[in-house]
């Protein structure tokens, strides 16, 4: 599938540009008066179409809201649609890294596509800020970062709630891909300490139209609760099927479904569903002194002013958080090297690894050289769908 592509460049005043200086080879040289210094180019590959569209569309909308600079440097964004296809995501990332010579890549929207981009990022030594939860391999870790809360961070919140409500048997149904597999492995490992038995285990594809057989197996096991490990609107299918068949137990979802499209598709079946989410989804419900509340509330107000009341979602927040991380990191890297060079990309990676205490839409971002995941426990809250709305437990 051919990728959909558009670029936009932001213009700045001659006076502002003339005031900027860039460092190269440890020597800072101010550009001649009136000359435009090299700008930063950011590649973005998102799932604007396909099964992951309910994630990719708000991410694209958030990218369109970004200011015209990063770290005081003019910014250009190249945005491509990968249609929720890892192969297309690979092609997009390869094109941006080798032809467009981007300084960093943001994306993609789903775990399989993110992993595809990570392979390219590592191979081309281009920093990647993934917008989906995944753990890069040891060979990819140098250049690859993941903004969303890790599966481990979110799984602990879910399992703690299960233990508090005396869940002893847990049925699992998840995507038959890397996202579902990551959740299954993590839940199975962590459930042991809480004396929760995970069985039966069922899987389905993102494009499946029916999971009746899987739902009947879960129900015949008479489990206390079911965890659906999916993302976007396809995550509603097992939940709807279970409720239609009369399942009365607790249903848990992952943060991959935390958007209003999921509530629309889930309808009454979503009532009572429990899931861990980022703080942005319930920004106004956070305590007044929460360190990330101000940033989350401000972004929600601006996003909903443009896209409508109730349009907030985790995924737009992840895209904006990528901007916040890059904004701070570019300011540091631009003092050491010129954008468009490998030296700048390496300086950018080093600067991202130094991100500490950065208030963002989901909480506080902290990154280090050993852990390239952005959020810890303060970047999550457990919510229940009540009256068709997200409510903090």
C-alpha positions in Angstrom: 0.0 0.0 0.0 1.4 3.4 -1.0 2.0 5.6 2.0 0.1 8.9 2.3 2.5 11.7 2.8 2.5 15.4 3.6 5.1 17.8 4.9 4.9 21.2 6.5 7.6 23.7 7.2 7.2 26.5 9.6 8.6 30.0 8.9 10.1 32.3 11.5 11.2 36.0 11.6 14.5 36.9 10.2 15.5 38.5 13.5 14.7 35.3 15.5 16.6 33.1 13.1 19.6 35.5 13.0 19.8 35.2 16.8 20.2 31.4 16.8 23.7 29.8 16.8 24.6 26.3 16.2 27.6 24.3 17.4 29.6 22.0 15.2 32.8 20.2 16.0 32.8 21.9 19.5 32.9 25.3 17.8 29.9 27.6 18.0 29.4 29.7 14.9 26.5 32.1 14.5 25.0 32.1 11.0 25.3 35.3 8.9 22.6 37.9 9.5 19.4 36.9 7.8 20.5 33.4 7.1 18.3 30.5 8.1 20.1 28.0 10.3 19.5 24.3 9.7 16.2 23.1 11.0 15.3 19.8 12.7 13.4 17.3 10.5 11.2 14.8 12.3 9.7 11.8 10.6 6.3 10.5 11.8 4.7 7.2 10.8 1.2 6.6 12.2 -1.7 4.1 11.7 -4.1 6.7 10.4 -6.0 4.0 8.6 -6.6 0.3 9.3 -7.4 -1.4 12.6 -5.2 1.0 14.5 -6.9 4.1 13.1 -8.5 5.0 16.4 -5.0 5.4 17.8 -3.3 6.9 14.8 -5.9 9.6 14.0 -5.7 11.4 17.3 -1.9 11.1 17.2 -1.9 12.8 13.8 -4.2 15.5 15.1 -1.8 16.2 18.0 1.2 16.4 15.7 -0.8 19.0 13.7 -1.1 21.1 16.8 2.6 21.3 17.6 4.4 24.6 17.7 6.8 25.5 14.9 10.0 24.9 16.8 11.8 22.2 18.8 14.3 23.5 21.4 14.3 26.9 19.7 15.2 25.4 16.3 12.8 25.5 13.3 11.0 22.2 12.9 9.7 20.3 9.9 7.5 17.2 10.2 7.1 14.5 7.6 3.9 12.5 8.4 3.1 9.2 6.7 0.3 6.7 7.1 1.4 3.1 7.6 -2.2 1.7 7.6 -1.5 -0.4 10.7 0.8 -2.6 8.6 4.3 -3.4 9.9 5.6 -3.8 6.4 4.5 -0.3 5.4 5.8 1.1 8.7 9.2 -0.4 7.8 9.1 1.2 4.3 8.1 4.6 5.8 10.8 4.5 8.4 13.4 3.5 5.9 12.4 6.2 3.5 12.5 8.9 6.2 15.8 7.8 7.6 17.7 7.3 4.3 16.0 9.8 1.9 14.6 12.5 4.1 17.6 12.3 6.5 15.3 12.8 9.5 16.8 13.6 12.9 14.3 11.4 14.7 11.2 9.2 14.0 8.0 9.3 16.0 5.8 6.2 15.8 4.2 4.0 15.1 0.7 3.5 16.7 0.6 -0.2 17.3 3.2 -2.6 18.8 3.9 -4.7 15.7 4.4 -1.5 13.7 6.5 0.0 16.4 8.8 -3.0 16.5 9.2 -2.7 12.7 10.2 0.9 13.0 12.6 0.0 15.8 14.6 -2.3 13.5 15.0 0.5 11.0 15.9 3.0 13.8 18.6 0.8 15.1 20.0 0.0 11.7 20.1 3.6 10.5 21.1 5.0 14.0 18.1 7.3 14.1 16.4 8.0 17.4 12.8 6.6 17.6 10.1 7.7 20.0 7.5 4.9 19.8 3.9 5.6 20.6 3.1 2.1 21.7 4.3 0.0 24.7 7.1 -2.3 23.7 10.6 -3.3 24.9 13.3 -2.9 22.3 15.8 -5.7 22.0 19.3 -5.3 23.4 20.7 -4.4 19.9 18.0 -1.7 19.4 18.1 -0.1 22.8 20.7 2.5 21.9 18.3 4.4 19.6 14.9 3.3 20.6 12.5 4.7 23.2 8.9 3.9 24.2 6.7 6.7 25.5 3.5 4.8 26.6 3.5 3.1 30.0 5.1 -0.4 29.8 3.1 -3.5 30.1 4.7 -4.2 33.4 3.6 -0.9 34.9 0.0 -1.3 33.7 -0.2 -5.1 34.5 0.7 -4.5 38.2 -2.3 -2.1 38.5 -4.7 -4.6 37.0 -3.4 -7.5 39.1 -3.5 -5.6 42.3 -7.2 -4.8 41.6 -7.9 -8.5 40.9 -6.3 -9.5 44.2 -8.2 -6.9 46.1 -11.5 -8.3 44.6 -10.5 -11.9 45.3 -10.0 -13.0 41.7 -8.6 -16.5 41.7 -9.1 -17.6 38.1 -8.5 -15.3 35.1 -9.4 -16.0 31.5 -7.2 -14.3 28.8 -8.1 -13.3 25.3 -5.7 -11.1 23.3 -4.4 -10.1 19.9 -2.5 -12.9 18.2 0.5 -10.6 17.7 3.3 -9.0 19.7 0.9 -6.8 21.8 -1.2 -9.7 23.0 1.8 -11.9 23.5 3.6 -9.2 25.6 0.6 -8.9 27.9 0.1 -12.7 28.2 3.7 -13.3 29.2 3.7 -10.5 31.7 0.4 -11.4 33.3 1.3 -15.1 33.6 4.6 -14.2 35.3 3.1 -11.7 37.8 -0.1 -13.6 38.5 1.8 -16.4 40.3 2.8 -14.1 43.2 -0.9 -13.2 43.6 -2.1 -16.8 43.5 -4.2 -16.1 40.4 -4.5 -18.9 37.8 -4.4 -17.7 34.2 -6.5 -20.1 32.0 -7.9 -20.6 29.5 -5.9 -18.5 27.0 -7.5 -17.4 23.8 -6.3 -15.3 20.9 -7.8 -13.4 17.9 -6.6 -11.3 15.0 -7.1 -7.5 14.8 -9.3 -7.8 11.8 -11.5 -10.7 13.1 -15.2 -10.1 13.0 -16.2 -12.8 15.4 -14.8 -14.4 18.6 -17.8 -16.5 19.6 -15.8 -19.7 19.9 -13.2 -18.1 22.1 -15.8 -16.4 24.3 -17.7 -19.7 24.8 -14.5 -21.4 26.0 -13.8 -18.6 28.5 -17.4 -18.8 29.8 -17.3 -22.6 30.1 -14.3 -22.3 32.3 -16.4 -20.2 34.7 -13.5 -17.8 35.4 -13.8 -15.0 38.0 -12.5 -12.4 35.5 -11.4 -12.0 31.9 -8.6 -9.8 30.6 -8.8 -8.5 27.0 -5.3 -7.6 25.7 -6.1 -5.6 22.6 -5.9 -2.0 21.4 -8.3 0.4 19.6 -11.9 -0.5 18.7 -11.1 -4.2 18.0 -10.7 -4.5 21.8 -14.5 -4.2 22.1 -15.2 -7.4 20.2 -14.5 -10.0 23.0 -16.1 -7.8 25.6 -19.3 -7.3 23.6 -19.4 -11.0 22.8 -18.9 -12.1 26.5 -21.7 -9.7 27.7 -24.1 -10.7 24.9 -23.5 -14.4 26.0 -24.4 -13.5 29.6 -21.0 -13.4 31.2 -21.3 -11.7 34.6 -17.7 -11.7 35.9 -15.3 -8.8 36.0 -13.8 -7.7 32.6 -10.5 -5.9 32.4 -9.0 -4.2 29.4 -5.5 -2.6 28.7 -4.7 1.0 28.1 -4.6 0.2 24.4 -8.4 0.8 24.2 -8.6 4.0 26.2 -10.4 6.3 23.7 -14.0 7.3 23.1 -14.3 5.3 19.9 -13.9 2.2 22.2 -16.8 3.5 24.4 -18.9 4.1 21.3 -18.3 0.6 19.9 -18.6 -1.0 23.3 -21.8 0.7 24.3 -23.5 -0.8 27.3 -21.1 -3.7 27.3 -18.3 -1.4 28.3 -20.1 -0.5 31.6 -18.1 -1.6 34.6 -15.0 -2.5 32.6 -11.8 -1.8 34.5 -8.5 -0.7 32.9 -5.3 1.2 33.7 -4.9 4.5 31.8 -2.6 7.5 31.6 -3.5 10.6 33.6 -4.6 12.6 30.6 -7.9 10.6 30.3 -9.1 11.8 33.7 -7.0 15.0 34.1 -9.5 17.0 36.0 -10.1 14.1 38.5 -6.4 14.1 39.5 -5.6 15.6 42.9 -4.7 19.3 42.8 -1.0 18.7 43.7 -0.4 15.9 41.1 2.8 16.8 39.3 1.4 16.2 35.9 -2.0 17.6 36.3 -1.3 21.1 35.0 0.2 19.9 31.7 -2.5 17.3 31.2 -5.4 19.8 31.8 -3.8 22.4 29.5 -3.4 20.0 26.7 -6.9 18.6 27.1 -8.4 22.1 26.9 -6.5 22.9 23.7 -7.2 19.5 22.1 -10.9 19.5 22.9 -11.3 23.1 21.8 -10.1 22.0 18.4 -11.6 18.5 18.1 -14.7 18.7 20.4 -15.6 18.0 23.9 -14.7 14.5 25.1 -12.3 13.9 22.3 -9.3 13.6 24.6 -7.4 10.3 24.6 -4.2 8.7 25.6 -2.8 8.5 22.1 -3.0 12.2 21.3 -1.2 12.7 24.6 1.6 10.3 23.7 2.2 12.2 20.5 2.3 15.5 22.4 4.7 13.9 25.0 7.0 13.0 22.1 7.2 16.7 21.3 7.9 17.6 25.0 10.7 15.1 25.1 12.2 16.3 21.8 11.8 19.9 22.7 14.0 19.6 25.7 16.5 17.2 24.0 16.9 19.3 20.8 17.8 22.3 22.9 20.7 20.4 24.3 21.8 18.5 21.2 21.7 21.7 19.0 24.5 23.1 21.2 26.7 20.2 20.3 26.1 19.4 16.7 24.2 20.6 13.6 20.8 19.0 12.8 20.9 16.6 9.9 24.2 15.0 11.0 24.8 11.7 12.7 26.6 13.7 15.5 23.3 15.5 16.1 21.3 12.3 16.2 23.7 10.8 18.7 23.6 13.9 20.8 19.8 13.8 20.7 19.8 10.2 22.0 22.2 11.2 24.8 20.0 14.2 25.7 16.8 12.0 25.7 18.5 9.6 28.1 19.0 12.5 30.5 15.3 13.4 30.6 14.3 13.7 34.3 11.3 15.1 36.0 9.6 16.2 32.8 5.9 17.0 33.4 3.9 15.6 30.5 0.3 14.7 29.8 0.5 11.3 31.5 2.6 12.2 34.5 6.3 12.7 35.0 8.7 11.4 32.4 12.0 9.9 33.6 14.4 8.1 31.2 17.9 6.7 31.7 20.5 4.8 29.7 19.3 1.4 31.1 15.5 2.1 30.8 14.1 3.7 27.6 10.5 3.6 28.8 9.1 7.0 29.8 6.6 6.4 32.6 6.6 4.7 36.0 3.7 4.1 38.4 2.9 7.8 38.8 1.9 7.8 35.1 -1.0 5.5 35.5 -4.4 5.4 37.3 -7.0 2.7 37.4 -10.4 3.6 36.0 -13.9 2.0 35.6 -16.4 2.9 32.9 -19.4 4.3 34.7 -22.3 5.9 32.9 -20.3 5.8 29.7 -17.5 7.8 31.2 -14.0 7.1 32.6 -14.0 7.3 36.4 -11.0 7.0 38.7 -11.4 4.0 41.1 
